[in-house]
Amino acid sequence: MQIDQRVRKVHTASGRTEFDRPIYFLELRDRYACGWCEVQGNELSLLPHPLSPCAIQQFPFPGEAEIVGQVTGIAMRLVDTNDDAPKLLKQT
């Protein structure tokens, strides 16, 4: 994951698509999290994707949540290396 630590404030995302909304990396008391965020008063809301089964999570801010930065890039595994994927055939 690539994080721009200079961006430590949540920017409002009105009128944007889900692909344009900034994603933030958070440090919480006992874990890390990333996702869309909103700040209202002294409360930070971590917003899941609308199709996600996860609920909105809310944290006292800045007390229990710190914005480490904005996520600017990710890399992810596309194939599990431990699976039983077909092996290349040996040429004879």
PyMOL commands that set and color helices and strands:
alter all, ss='L'
color gray80, all
select strands_A, chain A and resi 2-4+23-28+32-40+43-47+57-60+65-73
alter strands_A, ss='S'
color yellow, strands_A
deselect
rebuild
show_as cartoon
